[in-house]
Each structure stands twice: as C-alpha cells, then as structure tokens.
C-alpha cells in the first residue's frame, strides 16, 4: 500500500508554543527544508498533509502566495498583484502572532476579503472552497541550530513554484517584520485536551502531557508503517500518541503496575478499527514487563525509540542505579534502532555518546520553576 504523498511546493507553517526551534524540529517529520523566517512562521519546500495533521507544535500549513512586511497595507498590495490559480468561494483568516505586529485581525480579514471580491471571488465564511491565511509576525528569530537545514536559493526548486520574495536567509538575531499569505492546505488536529493525563483510565503523577508526547513521537519518526518503542513506557502516553498517528508501538516497563496501566490506556485510545482524528489508521500495540537494559528484541527491529528517563529525585528504581539504567537503555536502544529521543530532567549526552549515539540536536523544555525537561535527539 503506497504511503502518503508529499506535496512539493513552497508552504509556510504557523508554529505553536514559545520554542520555535523545538517546533521546527518536530515539523521536519512532516515537511522538508524547514526554515524559520519570523517568530512563529517557518517556510518549507514540501509537506505531507496527513503528517501535518498529527503535529503538536505546528498549527497549520498553507501554500505560500507570497511574503511582505507585517502591515495591512503591504498585505493588501501583495494580494492585489499576486497570481491566483483557483476559483470558487473564499474566506480570509488572519492572526497576529504573539500580538507582535499590532495589526487588527478583523480589519485584515475585511480588507483582504474585499480584494478577493474585487478579483471575482465570492465570500463564504461558513464553508468556503478555499481559506486564505494571513500570518503577521514582528520580532527577532531564535538562534539557528547549526544542524538545521537551510534553504538554498532558487537552484533547489523550479523557479515557477517559488515566489520571488522567498529567497535568501534571515541573519541570526535580525529583527524581522513578516506577513505571509497562503492558501490553507492542512491543519493539525487539536484534540490533545481529551487525553490529559488525569483524564486517562490510568494516571500516575509526573505523566508526560500529550503535546510533548506527540512531539517526541513525531521526532522519533512515528507514522504509518513505522515501529516505535518506549522501553520505560510508564502510563503509555508516548505510545498512545505514536499509535494515533499510525505507528505500531511496543512498550516495556519494569513495574507490573505500569504495564497493566499502560495496557488500559492503549486499549482505550488505540483499540478502534476506525481512523484516528488525524486520519491515520491506529497502529497496533504490544506492552509487556521488561528490563530496558535487556530488551527481548532483535537488532535493528525498531524504527525509533523514545523514553522518558526516570527523574532521580522522585523515581523508584528497583534493580539499577539510575546511571546504569539510563546507560544500559541507551545501549539497547542503539542495538535495536537507528534513532532515539530521550526526555529527562538532566542531559545524558555523554552517556549517549558512550553508547555509540551522535547528538543530532538538544532542547530544554521548562515545565515549572523546579523542573526543566531536556530532550535529546540521537542518531
């Protein structure tokens, strides 16, 4: 069965949350050549719409019509002269990211809607054939990760598919003012509130929230046809999110209580032959009691490993010192997979390198005043 098709064009993404670097890294699981051009806005060369629907920290992907300054006058001038290759009814939806530009979203929607009417379109606010997205952002883009793919100039794409103002890199630390206009192509499904840790059949304090669980599952490569392992699965939160985007999931945990609880949660969310809200067919799942340092799995039998390492000050570890447990789990993950994502309350980078991994990227996710989660992406 063929997989989802990647659409090759230029798109802009509306990122969510406060950490564009992390959102950009997750978006790379659904898009190619991700580059931040303004706070909350990234440009990409192609997308897989089905995977965009499963992203946690990207809200929308739109086929780029053009970019200009973050003012209503510039947006109107751009739309008046842009080449539009579609017909039917339209609606305009605008957002001022982080309230940074000061533009009025209702005023933008009225003004750009009138431009489209003047160009022969009818407006249908309830059920339009096409939605024009207008995203405004002013500010300083975050530091560029040395490992981030940078878009080349026009040489990497057919010049007919690249708007003239979509070339050139934004300098690090540069103040930018951007309005991106584009036709909505795919939206992420924002149903994470229905899977809050306290609302699941089985709950334990300290469980990962579904937004972060979805993001790290995506970064690990979760989608249809892939197998994702969590060797310290706890309540099964990462496995649930990976399964909802179509991955087949395998989990182990050293505590029988956690194994039973994870099975409850997976059965509740994944035992359904219908499509998940993201449009993917729910993946299969298997959970059993096991030691993360001695996995009953063949070499290279897993596509991606994700685990939330125990937090030393609060976790009960029955058979291993924390350092030995994490080091052993990293070694076993390296044996069964070529990618891993580790979430922890400290950086385990030196242990990862000792286990044979290379550090692809790293992030800090502040949870509250006394807890910062580190996310390591390993190849």
N, C-alpha and C positions, 0 to 999 in steps of 0.2 A: 504494500500500500504506500503510495507516494506521500512524502511529508508535506507540511505546509509550504507554500511558495513564498519566496522572498520577493518583495516588490522593489525594483531598482529605480530610484528617482532621488530627489532631494526632499527631505522632510525636516520639520522642526518638532522637537519634543518639548512639552511643558512638564518640567521636573517638579517633584513634590518634596517637601521637607526642607531642612536647613542646610543639608550637606550635599552640595551638587556633585562633589567627587564621588561619593558613595552612590548617589542616584545614577550618575553617568556609568559607573562600573556595572551596576545591575542592568541598565538599559542596553549594554553591549551584548546581553544574552538575546535580545530581540532586534537589534539594529547593528549596522556596520558603520565604522568610522565615526564614532561619537565625539563631538567637539562642543564644548560649552562656549557660547558667544556672548552671553549675558547671564546675570543671576537668574536661575530658573529656566533658562532656554538653552537647548542644545540643537545642533544641526547634525544630521546623519545622512548617509548616502543611500541606505536601503533599510527596509524593515520587514519583519514577518508579522503581519497584523494579528494573527492568533496569539503570538507570544506577547505582543504589546498589551493585549487584554489581561494577561497574567502578571504584569509588572506591579510592584508595590510602590515604588518611588518615582514613577512616571505616570502622569495623569492622561496625557493624550499625545497622539502623533498626527500631524497634519502635513499634507503635501504642500511644499513651500511655493507660495505665489511670489514672494519677494520680501526683502528686508529694507527697513528705512529707519529714520530717527523716531524716538518714542514720543511723538506728538500726534495729535489728532490731524493737524493739517498735513503732515508728511504721510500719514496713513491714507488719507483721502486722495492725495496726489498720486500715491503709488497705485491705489486701486483703480483710479480713473484711467491710467495708462497701461495697466497690466494686461497681458494676453490671457483671455479666459476661454478654455476649450470645452465648456459644458453648458447645458441648458437645463431648464426646469425651475422649480421653486427653490428659494434660498432662505436662510436665516443667518444672522450675524451674532456671534457670541464673543465678548471681549473680556479680558482680565488684565488687571494691573498687578503684576507680581510683587508681592510684599508691599503693595501700596507705594512703590518706589517712584513711579513717574508722575503721579498726581492727575492722570487723565481720568475722566469720568466714563466708566464702562457703559452706562446707558446712553451717553452722548455719542460715544464711538459707535454703538450698535445702530442708533438712529441715523447718524451721518453716513456710515458705510452702507447701511441698508438702502438709503436713498440713492447712493451712487449706483448700486446694483439695479435698482428700479429704473434709473435713467438709462442703464445699459440694456434694458429689455427683460429683466428677470421679474418674476412675481415673488412676493414675500409670503412665506408660510411659517409662522413661529411655532406651530404645534407639530407638524410632520413634514419638514422640508426635504426636498430631494438632496440638497447639499447644505452643509453648515460651513460658513467662513469663520475661522478662528482668528482673532487678533490679540496677540500677547504683547504687552508693553513691559519693559524692564529697564531700570537705570541703576547703575552701581558698578562695583569692581568685581570682576570674575575671580573665582578662587584660584589658588596656585595650580599650575598644570603639573600633573603627575608625569615624571619622566617616562613612565611606561604607557601613558595614554596615547592611543593612535591619533595622529594629527592629519587632518585632511590636506592632501596635496592641492595644488592649484588645478586648473581646468584639465590638466593632462590625464587625470584619473577617471574622467567621465565624459560622455558625449556632450559637447557644448550645447546641444539643443535642449538638454534636460537640466542645465544648471543656470539658475537666474544670474544675471550679470553681477548682482551685488552679493553673491555667495562665494566670494573668493578671498583669500588672504587670511592669515591667522591673527587672532587678537593677542596683543602683547600681554605678558604676565603683569598683573596689577593695574592694567589700563582701565580708566573709567570709561564705561560704555553707555550708550543710550540706544536701545533697540526696540523697534516694533516689527514683529514677524507676522505676516499674513499667510494663511494657508487653508486648504480645504481639509476638514476633519476626515481622517482615514480610519483611526482606531482609538478606542478609549479603554483604559484599564477598568476592570470591574471592581468597584469599591464596596465590597461586601465583608471587609475584614472585621467590622464590628460584630457580626454574627458569630464570630469564632474567638471572642475574647477569652483569655484563659479561664476566667472564673465562670464562664457560661458553658464550658465543655462538660461532658459527662464525668470526666475525671480531671481533677485540678490539684496541683501542688504549688505552693508559694515558690516564686522565682521562675515560673514558666516563661518562656520567651513569647513576646507578643507576636501576633500573626503577621504584622507588616514586616518586621525584621526577619521572621522565619521564612516568609515568601521570598524576600530579597536574597537571603543567603542560599536558599534552594535554587533560585534562578542563577545566581553566580556560579554555583556548582554545576550547572548545566541541566537542570530539571526541565524536561519536556517530553512529549510522547516519544516512545522508543528508547528512552534512557533509563538506566537503573541507578537510583540514588540510595546510599547507605548512611544511616546515622547509628554509629556503634555505641553511643551513650544516649539513647533516644528519649529517656525520661517519659514525659507525658505524650510524646509523639507529635509535638507541634510542628517541627520541621517536616516530618513525614507527611502530615496532613496537607501542608501547603505544597509540597512537591507532588503529591498524588493528585491534587486538584488541577495542576497544570499538565497532567497526563503522564508523569513519570511512574514507573514501577518502583516501589520503595521497600527497603529492607531495614529493619531495626533490631538492635540488641540492647539489653541493659542488664547490669549485674544484679539488680534487685527485682525479685519476683513481683513485688507490689507494683513497680513501674511497668513491668511487662504487661500485667493484667490491665492496668490503667490505660496504657498506650493502645492496647487492643480495643478497649472500649471506645476510645476517641476515633481510632481509624475506622472501626466498624460504623460508627455514627456518621462520619463525614465521607467515607470513600466507598462503602458498600451500597452502590447505586449504579445500575446499568445505564442510567441516563447521562447526558453530558453534564459536566460541571458548569458553573456560571461563566467560566472563561471560554467555554466552547470546546474544551478538550475532553476526551473520554477519560474518566477517572482511572488512574493507574491501579495495578494490583498491589497488594501489600502482604508482608510477612514479618512478624515480630516474634523473637524468642529470647530466652535468657542466655546471656553470653558475656564473655570477657573481652573487652575492646582490645586487649593486648594479644589475644589469641583467637582470631576470627575463624570460624569454620567455612571459609570461602576460598575459592581458587584464585590464583594470581590473575590480575587484570580482568576480573569478572564484574567489576563495578565501574560505572562511568564517572561518578563523582561522590565524594564523601563529605558530609557535614557533621560537625559535632560541637556542642556547647560544653566546653571543658568544665569540670567541677570547680566551684569557687572555694578556695582553700579555707576561708574563714567560716563557711557555713555548710559545707557539704560533708556528708558521711561517706567515707571511703573504707570499705570493709577489708579489702585484700591487698591494696597497694598504697605506697606513698604517692602523694599527688604527682610529684615529678616523674616517678616511674610509670604511673598510669598514663600521663599525657605523652611521654616519650614513646612508650610502647604502642599507644594508639596511633601516634603519628607514623611509626614504622610499619604497622599493619596496614594503615590507610595507603601508604606508599606501595605496599605489596599488591593491593587489590585494585588500585585506581591510579589515574594519572592526574587527577585534580582533587584538591581538598579545600574546604573552607572551615576555619577554626574560629569559634567565638569563645572569648574568655575574659576574665577580669584582669588579665595581665598579658603581656606579649610573650608568646612562646616561640619567637622567631629563631633563637639559637638552637632550641631543641628540634625545630622543624628542619633546619639546615643539617643538623647532625643525622637526621633520619633520611636524608637524601633529597629533600624538597628544595626548590628555589622559591623565594618570596616574590610573587608577582606584584602584589600591592597590599597595603595595610591601611586600616581606618580605625578611628576612635569614635565610638557612639556613646555619648553621655546619656545615662539613664536617669540618674538623680544625683544629688550632691555627693553621696558616698559610693556611687557605682558608675564606672565607665567601662563599657564593653569594648574590647579590641576585636577586630575582625581581620584575620589573616587569610589571604588568597594564595594558595600554594599550587605550583605546577611541577 
